[in-house]
Amino acid sequence: MSDHTPSHENKLIKPKHKDNKKLCCKCDNYYEMTSEFFSKNSDSADKLDNRCKICYKKYGQEFDARLFLEQLI
């Protein structure tokens, strides 16, 4: 049996909220819990998305690029 522990089990778990700041689930950075940094999400307990606007925009651009490449094939 191996003593190897998967890397995701070694990762420190950060609290989702700290000092009126929220953790982005993609970039692991804390930002103020305002609509300046997070989009609104009525399904969330704090009414904010779990990704910051920077990551949300980056994901959208990557998604658009993948769709474009799929259309070329």
Secondary structure, 3 states (H helix, E strand, C coil): CCCCCCHHHHCCCCCCEECCEEECCCCCCEEECCCCCEEECCCCCCCEEEEEHHHHHHHHHHHHHHHHHHHHC
